Amino acid sequence: MVNVFPQNNRTIVLFSWLKEDSNTYSEFLEQLLSLNSEEKIQLLNNLIPAYSENVAYNPDYIDSWNEHEKKSYLQVLQQSIHTPVEKSKRNLLGQTPYNLFQSITND
């Protein structure tokens, strides 16, 4: 399970799993920790819409995206619902036109 939430002008990303799944996810954790910051963000940009079942965003945040970003995000989300790809075959480091971790300012 992945939980992402804001905290004191930072973003907290919390991964959790059952103890009996530790062998599977410990390898994922090692790979994740070996990534640089840009790669971690890209991984999360792919992982969140493809594997999350319960996501909520500030409407102002989504409104700050252009149409191409919105359509691309929606496409990843819909593909994960209608034609799930075996998890081991999805490229989580692929480029996305949207960035779930960009800052927005309210004027």
PyMOL commands that set and color helices and strands:
alter all, ss='L'
color gray80, all
select helices_A, chain A and resi 19-33+37-51+59-63+67-82+87-89
alter helices_A, ss='H'
color red, helices_A
select strands_A, chain A and resi 2-7+10-15
alter strands_A, ss='S'
color yellow, strands_A
deselect
rebuild
show_as cartoon
